[in-house]
Amino acid sequence: MALTVAQCETLLSILDENNVRTHTLEGLSNELHKKFEWSDFFKVGSCIVMLLQQDMLKEPEQRLAALTLLHELYRGEPLTSTPFASIFICLLLPTEQRSNIGGPKLEYPGQLPRLTPPEKHLIAQLILDVPKDILKKTATQIINSDSTSHAPTDLSQLQLTLAEKLSEWPQSSKRGIPVILSGSDNTKNTSAPDNSKLMNIVKELTTGDDAPVNKVYKPEFVTLAPPLLNCQDEPCWLNPITPSEYTVAYDATMCVPNTTGQEARQLIAKAYKSALSLQQQQQLLTELANDSKLVYHIGLTPLKLPELVENNPLIAIEVLLKLMQSKQITEYFSVLVNMEMSLHSMEVVNRLTTTVDLPTEFVHLYISNCISTCETIKDRYMQNRLVRLVCVFLQSLIRNKIINVQELIIEVQAFCIEFSRIREAAALFRLLKQLESGDE
């Protein structure tokens, strides 16, 4: 990927000695942007760097213009995001400090030229983006300007930013030397080529499909080839000579939908919304009984338990009994205790207490919740109905010795006294007094 012959001639005409001396740096930059597209900027910049490295620009005005054009290729963009950022830092840093920017020192033949103080001042102004009208001057005016009063440029922050960016590059991209090298020292005394010969050399180096301007020499990474796998039995089925010795193993269950428990999941989903028929209840209970692990895959969560209790308490009882060994059983108990008190919830709790040993604190908390609900309800009819249910429920727990009434005696007696007008509450109170006196 290199410049065409026409593009190379255009670039050299912009950097021509007479053109550089008669036009301002801003004019040269505008001319460059008119003649080249954005996609060509990297090729143009690579050609300019090669001209600087190989000292092919005879006049200092040409070199100053080339440096300006290299910077103005990507004007408006942060310097560290451009491909030639390290060139400008290398130009301003001493040779011994150039390796600190993340790359090797430029010690190979054809290294960047040493700049004069006016040239360094111009590069510093461009790098720091100082809003001055320095580009409105010609290269000759800048070279002849007084540079003794210019303060040194602080490049530490720019070096740090560039080093962080270069650290992300792979190590292989930082190794290599250019394939274009300048002549040896004994050629310095020879006369410089004229303009026509120089243009021909530049064209040969920067144009064509195999232009060496963008090429670098990198040492080849040589590694041993891995040994071949000594495979004796695995590829035998590839041999068509003895097909009778091997048969194809095919899994007939592939791509077949797994319908195990699908009907159970459909029935439990329906049980959340309405009461199941006797046939549906029996079908669901049969599937749960046949597969002890199915209860963990039907989609019942603690948050859905209240809906199941209210619509299908018998199903809820069987499901909870099968979940007794689950790690989430305490979460189901917690939801059951704190759900709204009803005949079905009391039925579920009563059945569980007579079947398995429930935690004592769970039963006590549920009793306290029932008493609190009866005391706070406003509807007199519903209050009387719930008080009767609670009293019958408590009598069942006491007679079956599921709870130790002495632990709740004060709370339950206060409840009976408050609702003593109700026959069931009075009967519960008499039962408590009999227990206190020791009578059965």
N, C-alpha and C positions, 0 to 999 in steps of 0.2 A: 504494500500500500504506500505509494509514493506520488510525488507531483508529476504532472504531465510536462512535456517540454514547453508548452505555451505558458503554463503556470510558473514554471521556473524562470522563464524569460521575463514574465511580468514582475516577479519578486525582485529579480536582479535590476530591473529598470527602476523600481521604486528605490532601491538602495544604491542607485548610481551616484557617483561622486557629485556631478553637477546638480542632479535633482535634490540631493540631500542638502546642499548648500543654499539652494534658492527657496526651499519650502520649509515651513515651520514643522515641528514635530507633530503637532496636531493635524496639520494638513497631510503629512505622510501617513498618519494613522487612519484618517478618514479615507484616503486613497486605497489603503490596504483592505479596509472593510468593504469598499465598493467592488474591488476586483475579485475577492474570494468569499466563498460561502463558509458558513459555520462548520460544516463537515470537513472543510479543508484546513482548518486552523491548526490541527495537530501536525499535519504534514508540513505546513509553512513554518511552524515553530521548530520542528526538528531540523529543517533545512537551515534556519537562522542559527541554531545552536552549533551545527556542524561548521558553518562559516566562521563563527567565533572561535571554536576550538582549534580549527586548522589555520587560523590567522589569514583568512582569504579576503578580508576587508582591509585594503591598503591604508585608507585615510582614517584618522580618529573620528571624524564626523560620521563616516559610514558605520563605524562600530557603535557610536552613541545612538545613532538612529536605529540600528538593529536591536539594541537592548530595549529601546523604547517600544518598538513594534512588537517585540516578544512579550512585553508586559501588556500592551494594549490589545493583544489578540483576544483576551478574556476580560476586558474591562467591564466593570459592574459586578463581577463575581469575587467572592473572597479569594485571596491569594492562595491560601492553603488548599483550596479545592481545584486549583489549576494544575496541569501536569508539569509545569516548568517552575514551580515555586522554589524548589531546592537550588535552581540555577542562580536566582537572585541572592539567596542567602550565602551561597558559596562565593559570589562575587564580592560581598561586603565583609566576609570573615577572613581572618588570616588562614594560611594553609594548614597550620597545625590544629585549627579548631573545626575544620570542615567535616570531620568524622562524627561530630556530636549531633548532627542533624538526622541521624538514622541511616546513613549510607556510608560507603567506603570513601576514603580520601581520593581526590582527583589527582593521582600521581602518574597516570598513564600519559604517553605522548599525546599532545593535542589538548592539554588541559585549558581551562578557561583563562582568558588574558587577565593581566593585572590592570586595574583601573586607576586613572588619575583622580585626584581629589574632586574636580568638577563632575566627573562621571559618577563617582561614588555618591556625591550629593544628589544627583538626579535620580539614581536608583533608590536612594533612601526616601526621597520625596514620593516616588511612585509606590513604594512598598507601604509606607505609612499613610498613603492616601491623603496627604496634606492638601487642603484646598488652595492651591496657588496657581498662578497663570504661567507656570514654567514651561508647559507644552506649547504655549503661543510663541516661544522663541525658536530660533533655528539652532541646529547643532553647533554651528560655529560660534554663536553668541554664548552658549552655555560653556563651551570649552574655554573661551577667552574670559569668562567671568571670574571674579575674585572668590575663592573658596576657603580662605584662611579663617573666616569667622564662623564656619559651620561647626556645630557641636556634633560629637559622635552619636551614632544611632543605636538605640537599645533594641536588640533583636531577640532578647531572651524569651519573651512571650510567644513570638512568632516561631522560634526554634522549638519550643515546647509543644505547641499545637501541631507543627509539622511532624515532630518525632512521634507523637501519639498516633497520628494518622499512618505514618510509615510502619509503625509496629504491628499494624493489622495486616500488612502484606505478607505473603508467604516468603520464606527465606530464599527460595529459588529465584524470586523476582528481583532480589537485591544482588545477585551474583552475575558477573559477566563483564566482558570488556568489549568496546566497539571494534568493529572490523575495519574501520577507517583509521589509519595511523599516519601521523605526519612523518616527513623524511628525517633521516638521521642528522646528527650535528654537522657532519662534513658537507652538507648541502646548503648551509646557511650562507656561504660566500657566493653561491651562484646567483645569477640575476633572476629577479622575480619575473614570472610569465606576464605577458601583456594581457589586456582585457579580453581579447578574443579567446586566447588559450585558457584563461581563467574561467571564462563562461563555459567553455567546452568541458573542462574538468568538473565544474559544478553540476552540469547537466548529466554527466556520466555517473556521478555519485548520488544524485537525488532523483533521477527520473527512471522510468521503466519498471517492469514487473519485479526484477531482481535488484532493485536499487539498494545499495549497502547502507544508506543513511540511517535506516531504522533497525539495522541488524546488529546483534551483539553475539559474541562468542561465549558460550556457556559450556563448562565441562560436562561430559556425558555421565549421567548417573548409572553406573554399571552394577548390576546385582545378579547373583546366581539364580538360575532357573530352579523352581521347586521340583523336587523329585516326583516322578509319576506314581500314581496310586496303584499298588499291586492288587488289583481287583480280580478275583478268580470266580466267585459264584454269582455276584449281583447281576452282571449283564448276560447271564446264560439265556434268559428268555428272549434276548435279541437274536439268538442263533436260530434260523428257520430250519436247520437240518433235522433237529430232533424235537418236533413240536409235541409229540405224544408224552414226553416226560414231564411237561409242565402244563398247568391249567391256569386260566385267568381267575384271579380272586376278585369278585365283585361284591360290594356291599349293597344288598338289595334295599336297605333301609334309607339310603341316601335320597334326599329330596322328598321324603315322605313326611308330611306334617305330623307332629306329635299331638295326638288328640287325647292323651292320657289326662284325666281330670278336667277336660274341657266342659263336660256337662255339669260337673260339680261347681266349677267357677261360674257358669251361667246361672245355676240355681242359687248360689250364695249371693250373686249380684241382684237377683230378683228378691231374695229374702230381705235385703236392706229396705226395700220400698213397700212391700206388701206381704201379707201372710201367705205361706205356701199351702197348697192342698195336702191332704194326708198322703196321697201317692207321691207327690214331689218331696215331702219330708222324708218318707221312707227311702226313696231313691237316693237322696243326699246322704242320709245316715248310713246307708249300705255302702256307698262308695268310700265314705270316711272310715268305716270299719274295715274295709278290705285293704286299704293302704294307710298305714300309720303315719307316713310322711306327707300325705296329701294335704293335711290341714295347714301345712306351712306354705302351700302353693296356691291356695284358693283366693288370696288377696284380702284376707281379713286383717285389718290394722286396728290398733286401740281406738282410733278416732271413729271407726265405723261400728264399734261394738254397741253403743247405745241404740242405733237404728235396728240392729239385729235383735237386741233384747226386747224392744217394744213390739216388733212385728212377729218375731218367731222365737219366743223364749226357750222352747224345747231344743231348738237347733243351737241357740247360744250356750245352753248348759252343756251339751255334748261337745261342742267345739272347745269350750273353756276346759273341760275335763281332759281333752286330748292335748291341750296346750300347757298343762301343769308343769311339764319338764322344760318348757321354753324359757329362754333367758329374759323374754319380754313379759312374762306372766305378771310381774309386779306392775307393769304399765297397764295391763288390762284390768287388774284389780283397782288401781288408782282411778281409772276412768269409770269403772262400775260404781265405786263409792261416791264419786262426785256427780254422777248423772242425776237427773230429776227423778225423785222417788215416785214409784208407781207400783201397781199390783204385779206387773211382769218383772220389774227389777227385784222386788222382794221375793218373788217366786224363784228367780234365778239364784239369789243369795241363799235362800233357805235350802234349796236343793244342793247347792255346793257345800254348805256347812254339814249336811247329813251324809255327804258322800266322801269328801276329803277333809283333811285338817287344814283349815284356812288360818292364816296368821291372826293372832288375837287382836293386834292393833287394827287390822282391817275390819274385823267384825265390830269392834267398839266404835270405830270411826263411822261405820255405816249406821249404827244405831243412833249415834249423836246427830247424824245428818237427817235421819228420819224424824227424830224428835224436834229438831230445829225447823224442819219443813212444816210440821203440824202446827207449830206455834206461830209461824209467820204467815200462813195462808189466810186470806181475807174471806173467801167464800165459805159461809157457815156449813152448807151442805157438804161440800168437798172436804172441809176440815173434819167433820164428824166421820165421814167415810174413811179418810186416811188414818184417823185415830184408831178406829176399829181394826184396820189392817195392821197397824203397828203393834197394837196390844196383842192380837192373835199371833203375830210373828214373834214377839218377845216371849209369850207363853210357850211357844213351840221350842224356842232356843233354850229356855230355862228347863222345861221338862225333859228335853233330850240331853241336858247337861253339856251343851255346846259352849256356853259362856258361864263365867263365874259372876253371878249377879251381884256379889258383894263389891265388886270393883265398880259397878254402876248404880249401886243402890240409891244413892242420894239423887242422882239425875233422874232415874226411872220413877222414884217415889214422887218427886216434884211434878213430873209429867202426869202421873195418875191423879194426884190431888187437883191439878189444874183442870183436868177433864173428867172429874169424878161424876159428872152428870151422865156420862156415857157408860153403859152397862159393862162393856168389855174393859174399860179402864178401871172400874171398881173391882171387877174380877181379878185383874192383874195386881191390883193393890192388895187384895186379900191373899193372893198367892205369895207375894213378897213378905207379908206378915207371918204366914205359915212357915216360910223358910227361916225367918228370924227366930221363931219360937221352937224350931227343930222338928215340927210336924211334917210328915210327908204329904 
